[in-house]
Amino acid sequence: MTPSTKLGELLLEADVITVENLQRALDVQLDSGERLGSVLLRLELVDAALLASTLARQLGVEAVDLQAERPTPEALGVLTREQAYRLGCIPLRLAADELAVAFMDPCDDEGVSEVARAAGRQVRRLVAPQTAIYTAIMRHYPPEGTRGH
């Protein structure tokens, strides 16, 4: 799974950003090392919903709104907070044969395989912006070394 069209190109085609704004974001990205989507959000050039839907279109997977979607305790139990943070994902729903997981990079086959091994089942790849993933991890996982309630 690899993106066929670049995120910036998709946003330009949709006429949601200008060439100048894209270049500004790319310059910031070059200096900061951040993902382009994170830069676009930080510069307030796109909102999270637009970014998620564009990433979904780019990558051919379903987008998920992590402010509306609450992970189940069973799904969260598949990964530790450290694993979720390192892999850039958050498990959402566990079914008999599948675990739905929001990834910042659903094209990371190695990370998806690691989640599948931990879950002992197939992984359904979803996408969400990097900032939404990390916010959800902070919200739904207790800090390392503490017990959940």
Summary of the structure (lengths in Angstrom):
residues: 149
radius of gyration: 15.8
end to end distance: 37.9
largest distance: 48.6
contacts: 438
relative contact order: 0.15
helix: 49%
strand: 13%
